[in-house]
Amino acid sequence: MSAARRTAAVAAAAALLLSLCLVGCGAEQKHTQTYYTWFDTVTTVTMYGSVQSFDEVCAIVEPILERYHRAGDIYHEYAGEINARTLNDLAGAGPRSVSPELMELLEFGREMYDATDGMCNIAMGSVFSLWHDCREEALSGAPARVPSDAELLYAAQHADIRDMILDTANGTAELADPEMSIDLGAVAKGYAAEKAARALEAAGYEHIALNVGGNVRTVGPKTRREDWTAGIQDPDGETDSAFLLRVSLSGEALVTSGSYQRFYEVGGVRYHHIISPASLHPENQYVSVTIRARDSALADALSTALFNMSYEDGFNRVNLMDGVEACWVYANGQIRYSQGFRQYLVE
C-alpha cells in the first residue's frame, strides 16, 4: 500500500472506529485490534467482553480474512495456489483448479451480476485496469490523463461474464477469453467480512464489530444495553462532525461506496474508482451510496451497483429486497433514502 493510500485508509478506519465506539460501557471492556494486511486497506476488530474471548475472536477472524484476501488478490501470486491474479494470467489457457474461497467469490460475483442487471460486473477487469493505471500514474506525478474511448471500447469487448466458466463439481474455473480479466474489488471485502461474522455467530460470540476497509459488519449488539452506531462519512468534511449521518446496527452490515477517497483529477474533473459498466466512465451523480443489510457481501455488491444506477432504479430494486435499505448522497448535498432507511438513523 502506498503511503498516501495508507494514510487515507487509516483516517477512514479511525473515523469509523470512532463512530462505532461512541459511549463507554461500564464494566464491559473494549478491545480493538488493527491490521494492515488484507485487501490493501485497514481492518479493525472491536469487541466488548473479556480478553480471552477477544483473543479467540481474532483467532477465528484472521485466517478467514487471510484466505479470501489471497484468493481475490489480482496483484500478487501465492505459491501453490491459483488465485485471481494467476487465473487472469491463465486466461484462454483452459480450466484450472481453484481454491474453494476463489470459487465462492466467483460464484457470488456471477450471482450479483444477475441480481443487478450487470451493474456489478467482476468480469470488467480489463476496463478497470485502464482507469487504475491512469490514476496511479497521476498520483505518482505523471501528467494526468484518462483512457481513450478506443481503449475503453476495446477493453469492454473482453468483459463478458459468460466467458467466466465455473465447474463447481470439479472445482475448476476458466476465463475463456484470453484478454479477459476479473476484478473482485466490489465483492471480496464484503464477502470475507460476512464469512468471518458468520463463523463468529456460529461459535456463539457477540458484541463484535468488524470493519474491513469501511465495510462494517456487526455481530450482535454493541453491549447488552445498546446497539452499535456506524457513521456515513461527510464527503466534504464541512459539517461539525466527521459524519453526515449515524446509523444503528445490531447484527447488520453498513457498506458505503463513495467517490471521495480514491480519485484523481484531469482538467478540473474528478475521476474516481467506481466505473459504470454502461458508460465505462466514473459517474458523478452521487458522492456516496450506502447500504444497510444483514449480509455484508450483498451490501458491498449493491453499494457499487446502485452507485451506477439512477435513483429510481436503485430505489425500486432495494425496496424489493427484505431487510435491505439504502441512502444516496448527491454531489449537490441532497440526501435521499429507501423506504425504511430513516428508522435506523441515530440523532
Residue, then its C-alpha position, 0 to 999 in steps of 0.5 A: m500500500s502506498a503511503a498516501r493510500r495508507t494514510a487515507a485508509v487509516a483516517a477512514a478506519a479511525a473515523l469509523l472506529l470512532s463512530l462505532c465506539l461512541v459511549g463507554c460501557g461500564a464494566e464491559q471492556k473494549h478491545t480493538q485490534t488493527y491490521y494492515t494486511w488484507f485487501d490493501t486497506v485497514t481492518t479493525v476488530t472491536m469487541y466488548g467482553s473479556v480478553q480471552s474471548f477477544d483473543e479467540v475472536c481474532a483467532i477465528v477472524e484472521p485466517i478467514l480474512e487471510r484466505y479470501h484476501r489471497a484468493g481475490d488478490i489480482y496483484h500478487e501470486y501465492a505459491g501453490e495456489i491459483n488465485a485471481r491474479t494467476l487465473n487472469d494470467l491463465a486466461g484462454a489457457g483452459p480450466r484450472s483448479v481453484s481454491p474453494e474461497l476463489m470459487e465462492l467469490l466467483e460464484f457470488g460475483r456471477e450471482m450479483y451480476d444477475a441480481t443487478d442487471g450487470m451493474c456489478n460486473i467482476a468480469m470488467g477487469s480489463v476496463f478497470s485496469l485502464w482507469h487504475d493505471c491512469r490514476e496511479e500514474a497521476l498520483s505518482g506525478a505523471p501528467a494526468r490523463v484518462p483512457s481513450d474511448a478506443e481503449l475503453l471500447y476495446a477493453a469492454q469487448h473482453a468483459d463478458i461474464r459468460d466467458m467466466i466458466l465455473d465447474t463447481a463439481n470439479g472445482t475448476a474455473e476458466l476465463a475463456d477469453p484470453e484478454m479477459s480479466i476479473d476484478l473482485g474489488a466490489v465483492a471480496k471485502g464484503y464477502a470475507a467480512e460476512k464469512a468471518a461474522r458468520a463463523l463468529e455467530a456460529a461459535g456463539y460470540e457477540h458484541i463484535a464489530l468488524n470493519v474491513g476497509g469501511n465495510v462494517r459488519t456487526v455481530g450482535p449488539k454493541t453491549r447488552r444495553e445498546d446497539w452499535t452506531a456506524g457513521i456515513q462519512d461527510p464527503d466534504g468534511e464541512t459539517d461539525s462532525a466527521f459524519l453526515l449521518r449515524v446509523s444503528l446496527s445490531g447484527e447488520a452490515l453498513v457498506t458505503s461506496g463513495s467517490y471521495q477517497r480514491f480519485y484523481e483529477v484531469g482538467g478540473v474533473r474528478y475521476h474516481h474508482i467506481i466505473s459504470p459498466a454502461s458508460l465505462h466512465p466514473e459517474n458523478q451523480y452521487v458522492s456516496v451510496t450506502i447500504r444497510a443489510r444483514d449480509s455484508a457481501l450483498a451490501d458491498a455488491l449493491s453499494t457499487a451497483l446502485f452507485n451506477m444506477s439512477y435513483e429510481d432504479g436503485f430505489n425500486r430494486v432495494n425496496l424489493m429486497d427484505g431487510v435491505e435499505a439504502c441512502w444516496v448522497y448527491a454531489n449537490g448535498q441532497i440526501r435521499y433514502s429507501q423506504g425504511f432507511r430513516q428508522y435506523l438513523v441515530e440523532 
